[in-house]
Amino acid sequence: MRTTNMNKKIAKTQLLVALMVAVALLLTPAAQAAAPGITGPTFNLTAQPAFITQPDGSFVYSWGYGCNGAPTAFAPAAISGGTCPSMQVPGPTLIVRQGQTVTVNLANNLPARAGNTSILFPGFNVTTSGGVAGLLTQEAVPATGAGCVPATACVSYTFTATTPGTRSYYSGTQGDLQVEMGMYGAIIVLPSTVPSACTSGVHATNLTAKQPNQVHAGLEGDFRLEAAAYNHPGACYDREYLFQFSEMDPRIHREAEQVATCVAAGAVTCPANMDGVATEPYVPAFFMINGRSMPDDMDGNYAPQYPHQPYNGNPHMHPGELVLLRIIGQGRWQHPFHEHGNHVRVLARDGNLIQSATNPATNLAGPLLFTTTTTPGEAIDGIFYWTGKGLNWDPYGHAPGTTSATCTPDSNGYNTGAPGAINYFEWCQDHNKPLQATPVGSVGAGGPITLPNPNIFANGAWYGGSPYLGPEATVRAVGPTGTTPPSGTVANSPTDEAGFAFMWHSHNEREITTNNIFPGGMMMMMLVDSREFVIDESF
Amino acid sequence: MAQKYARPSPGEGFTARRMGISGDIQAMTMVQKFSLLRSAHSIRPSVVLQSPTYRNEALDAPPGPEGGCKAMRKSYQVWIPIFLVCLLTAAASAQSFQVQCPTSTITHPLTGTNCDTNPLGPGCNNKSPDYTAPTYTSGQGYDANGAGHVNGAIKCQQISGGDGFATMGDGTQTYLFAFGPLSGLADMSNGLPGTQSPNVFNTAYSGTFQPGDPATTDGASQSPYSLGNPNLFAFNGAVGLAPETYTDPNTGNPVTVMNGHVDVRQIMDVGVLNGNMPAPLMAIDEDDEFFLTLTNVGQVMRPDLFEQHTVHFHGYPNASAFYDGVPDASVAINIGGSFTYYYLAPDAGTYFWHCHITPPEHLQMGMVGQIYVRPRQNRVPVGISLYGALDRQQHDLRTRCDNNDILCSNPLPAINTGATQVAGRKYAYNDGDGSTAYDVEYPIQIHGFDPNFHFVGMTFNPEGFTEMKDKYFLLNGRSYPDTIHDGPLATQSTDGAMHYSQPLSSIINIPAGGKALLRIADLDVTEHQTLASLGIPMTVIALNAKLLRDQGGNNLYYNTNSITLGGGESLDVILDASDTTKYPAGSVFYLYTPNLDHLSNDAENFGGLMTEVRIN
């Protein structure tokens, strides 16, 4: 729906968004993410309609998979308060172990005129039972009563999770409509064997760094599903996130709702099915990551204000952590997903590890991409990290005489000997290198740059207040309020977090809008946090 | 008096330069002058021509003429823009423009002698030196006199952030939000990058800048093709750079320095409406320090917008959030301000850069450009083994690449070809086997314009992002047949002056038997673009500024007839015309898009993404 006065609205909406961010942060404490889901190996799913919300206040009629009764369990265990509603977008993330026999029972509770539905599990060898034959797989007919009434309203899919990795699942019936309406999800297969390199050495030290220490008093939990994505030393990781990209054309959803809720009366006749809902021309106005648009995607997992959109997109990491990105293209369009801050090493596509012809057991061959473009139905597993290597200035603002912090390089040049230190994993070649020529705060002087007066800048909501990383460095450089009048930033305060924020977003920039409003859509802020900040992904 | 104006916040030093137009502001700066001069004096060098890193707030030139309105010189046909220009230049009097291009840093200390007479000599930081040894092996900390000296040079560039006009393939003049060049102007009108070394950058223009320069001085008088002489304007230094004179409080003698102080009128004369499409080309070498000054000159056609601008270097590994150019994550520069971005050059490759303010708007409107980084393998001395040189890089942890770093892409090649350096040979990456060698290189920036969006962008109307649809398809800012027009393309803007709006053609000239490197980047905001080669096959050697090589050292280059890029992606292609039987001198081949609807200029059914490959 077009609105007038767009330009004014942009400015106003930026204010509104900032306000909403502030309110959201008040309602739910600072929340991070992970790859939460449900475990089986038997899953009882249903397909149902519901309304999902958008940051412009829209409620969009959608279809999605959900839990038919309580699931076996939620994963990872460190995340509490997990829910699996009877309809969610994306569908529940199914988490299984390599070698398990997986059974997915689907009950069709879509509106009668939506017709049959099904699930495809690309990458697996699926056998089916129940339901009726469809074009691509067995389908479930619309249920007329609870508990598989008729019997063909339920269908079962069975397969063995032979290889690890991330894959998509989605409807195999009238896919041009049903997938667009929200019928998609992810399935994660964890490796049955994890290389010892992933649970020892620096990955073990990274876990030690999460313990309460002199830097932070709280325990930083382990929110991973596993220590490696594949049984390969190149697939070790310290943190993981799942991002599913999709779009919505509100016209299609409106027309589907009209057909579904149509009541025949007098001269009014209702269509018998959804065939009349045109899925072309396709003009999406909503662009989502894990079913939510910015800034909603940065609220917590299982946030109560999004009962049908439980998953979020709010990545955090500490310098040096290897972060596994499980990226899936759902919907109909490709999206050039650009990660600011570094490249991503693609480990695998659709669960197929890409290995070198030379010593495949140790050498990877996937490309290094700063833009990991998604393709509908395709899943990518990739590794990302941030360390500041090669920055040529000390991001902690260390200088002799201002701090006593030392940096003792390991064989790779990083300070990994002190897991309790603020500058754990600092790149030691740049230790003590000043950035600024003549700062007033107590960070190093003699650097190459003179910063202008901060009064000529506009400061962003995720600006930590100084060029430096972490509250200790920021306060030393610019004082507790940073350089952001009047009292610090909303989302990344100088005394609490002061992380380095990087935008992760679709680079089809039109897609970082919500219904013609910027900012919105497929965007999230990734925060690199110093060890002073506890990354709590428990909700 | 001190209460009226905030003191510089802690951490910012004595950096911003303010010129007041009112008595109050002038008086306040007097107070600041004394307090800052007292404390600044201890660190201020008293020798001229040194270290623009130190900026002193006390050195205010008197306000007045530089802030005046130049309405009388303008054409009567452009009343409203004149009025707006007046407003802007008046506002610009209260500005904080400056440039930074130090001649000596702790990473590249000035150790050369006779750098004034021999600026390209060793240790003068004006020329990237030969790569003969790993630059840094001790692996720990930083030593002012030894380790930490990275053997590159210093490179500088100044750009304006504002607006402008460009000419499309069907002759339409289209409004842009755009970056324009404020350094290297002569080089840019010859299709070269606008990046300069400090000895060139830190020179003041001896003439008088005309609005529209360099096009005006070159005599460009007809749009779109300049009929002037692109060699008349020969200045490559920073626009507006001017010496500053102050009184040494110790001796009472006048001291003149070149320290980044700029003359506002020069900046506004050249910078207003000088937007380029694509944005000014940048090129640096590995191991260089790069100082990029962005000066926000305001947008004449949109006085309703107090638009900030930023520069995001897309794809830089281990980027810093402060210099990443994302306004939500850091700072954005307001109208009337300058901000200098600082980076040690990232790993060699084809990157690109763009504004990150309201990206759906600013990128569609044209704030996109390319930056590429040349590999240090180019600087290996003649006769030295390339494999050996790459092996040396493995001894510096910063440049080492093996399985300990999952995000590096140029480990030693699996096969040592024995290739040695040849005089003048250039490579795209540190391949260690010579496989990315080329003879000529061409940046190609793919983009698309939605003419309706550009129209509403100029006329204050609501912008529809969901309906955005490109109708013009651009290679280096031009559509066929403009892509094969040699020389800069000039467009008349609403200030009545001709501006070189699109300095880069897309003609690919390959010497017979040679190879061309195409550095292809795409920043389209709505859809993917495909570029195909009719005749000469493409060899893709790198994706997203990383060499296509696996962790086992095997090259994963592949041959193809076309490449497809979405917004935010880049790759490197070699067109190999070695076979002079198939590709004899005098033959012409084509690069074009098999997205045949992109082979158009809006309603014109032939144009768009197409250019010629000429074997010379």
Interface residues (C-beta under 8 A of the other chain):
Chain A: R2 T3 T4 N5 M6 N7 K9 I10 G234 V283 P284 A285 L322 Q334 H335 P336 H338 H340 G341 N342 H343 V344 R345 S356 A357 T358 N359 T362 N363 L364 A365 P367 L368 L369 F370 T371 T373 I383 F384 Y385 W386 T387 G388 K389 G390 L391 N392 P395 C407 T408 P409 S411 N412 G413 C428 Q429 D430 H431 N432 K433 P434 L435 Q436 A437 T438 P439 V440 G441 V443 G446 G447 P448 I449 T450 L451 P452 N453 P454 N455 I456 F457 A458 N459 G460 A461 W462 Y463 G464 S466 P467 A477 V478 G479 T483 G499 F500 A501 F502 M503 H507 N508 E509 R510 I512 T513 N515 N516 F518 P519 M525 V528
Chain B: A6 P8 S9 P10 G11 E12 G13 F14 T15 A16 I43 T53 Y54 R55 S96 Q98 Q100 P102 T105 I106 T107 Y136 G139 Q140 G141 Y142 G148 V150 E289 F291 D304 L305 Q308 H312 H314 G315 P317 N318 A319 S320 A321 F322 Y323 D324 V326 P327 D328 A329 S330 V331 A332 I333 N334 G336 G337 S338 F339 T340 Y342 Y343 L344 P346 H356 T358 P359 P360 E361 L363 Q364 L397 R398 N403 N404 D405 I406 L407 S409 A414 F460 N461 P462 E463 G464 F465 T466 E467 M468 L523 D524 V525 T526 E527 H528 L543 N544 A545 K546 L548 D550 Q551 G552 G553 N554 L556 G566 G567 G568 E569
